[in-house]
């Protein structure tokens, strides 16, 4: 009896254990079913999206940047393909051990010479950046060769998250030619990203940083596109997703510039890269700039190289005491020297204070006594009228003329023809203003030094010693003096065209200063400029051309006691119907007629297709 009771208790305990076990199993299955329900139904869309994110990737299609051409259709700036090796954060392993394995395998890759292909610092920086940059590739090796890309692809199965990209980089086929005009591109900086004008740009974008590349950056950029691609477990693209429409990129606009490639080549060859100087050649009838040189030059291709070479090239030009990054043609400021005598003479003629028949009481005997001060002239010229004084560049004549005319009238005439503090508005960044001093501006500018305006300053100012001009202003001055039809805004953009060659925008010449004088004033000034070049005693006779009437003015700008003067030469041709104006300055080189006139002559000979004898 007792044994049967024990058997019943044992059986009941077993049944209870089975019931507890089955209940536990049922609860587990219930939890799994509920989880499956939430996964399959409640969070279905979210999970599908996550799955697609692991399998699919949105790839930005960078629009091709527009080209730059010369006025005759010759390519000055184009694009070239460039291989980049990068990390795709979403495809990298999540576990630290696996990520470290990818890092170490990259360090072990060597090129044909046995050298390590990637440096640890660049790799470490890139891996660190993947922690907060998820939506775009992070480049750690730029401008790779096809051989280097092939080496990486051989190890692709061991390198999840390492991708190869094909991008375009700017190519400047003529190297240093017109480098200050064309500019260059580089990756946008963090400081620039904070500025309102760069709204819509993102880190990694390449933008124009100088010259035309910067001024017309938005026109060159175009509009980026996008496509959806399928990737494998290593993050490598295996195909395009069917049935999903992407967006094709819209290429940037091409710029047809006013530059003349042949003329630019001649201008560059005429100024050695070892010298400091600048040249501007323009059409005074429209303001089109035909050639612009600033020496020394730089090669903008260095900014399209891989990081190490780019940094090395940048350090070289940035630390160069010759300042090759400065565009002297628009931002170099110099005294106008004797070229300014055209302004002094023009103001006197325009206001009836000078004429072809006026001679001052004091003939040039080598200097001029003003109070206790004796102001020298560079020669002994005797008694002169205004035409002879301009031809011989006599200082004594213009000392007296300046005192007679006064700076207010002289400065007004200069501003009328492009000089002064107001920018000309050329379409590349970096233009600096000039300065035409009077009593008020002189006192304000020199207040810290304790200098005050005195009438004796007019002696120096009347011969162009004390004002500030740029080479661009000098070219505009002589060009507009010769045409007498207004000052046109100097510019480089002739046309903007789309990918099919259709003209989207054409530059319309714009008059920005009155640039007119009396016919009698114009006739005397042109006679004088003609005499400077074509008279046997003219200071600019080395700039004369066979069969073409050239008018010009030379200048020697004093800048530091004991040093050679800056050599100026500003010319127009043909004098009777001007088509081209050229201004040349060579820093600390001597006399303008001896040094700069032959340089301008070479440019004019190329323009008029005159062969050298």
Buried (B, 14 or more C-beta within 10 A) or exposed (E): EEEEEEEEEEEEEEEEEEEEEEEEEEEEEEEEEEEEEEEEEEEEEEEEEEEEEEBBBEBBBBBBBBBBBBBEEBBBBBBEEBBBBBBBBEBBBEEEEEBEBBBEEBBEBEEEEEEEBBEEEBBEEBBEBBEEBEEBBBBBBBBBEEEBBEBBEEEBEBBBBBBBBEBBBBBBEBEBBBBBBBBBBBBBEEEBEEEEEBEEBEEBBBBBBBBBBBBBBEBBBBEBBEBBBBBBEBBBBEEEBEEEEBEEBBBBBBBBBBBBBBBBBBBBEBBEEEBBBBBBBBBBBBBBBBBBBBBBBBBBBBBBBBBEEBEEBBEEBEEEEBEBBBBBBBBBBBBBBBBBBBBBBBBBBBBEBBEBEBBBEBBBEEBBEBEEEEBEBBBEBEEBBBBBBBBBBBBBBBBBBBBBBBBEBBBBBBBBBBBBEEBBEBBBBBBBBBBBBBBEBBEEEEEEEEEEBEEBBBBBBBBBBBBBBBBBBBBBBBBBBBBBEBBBBBBBBBBBBBEEEEEEEEBEEEEBBEBBBBEEBBBBBBBBBBBBBBBEEBBBBBBBBEEBBBBBBBBBBBBEEEEBBBBBBBBBBBBEEBBBBBBBBBBBBBBBBBBBBBBBBBBBBBBBEBEEE
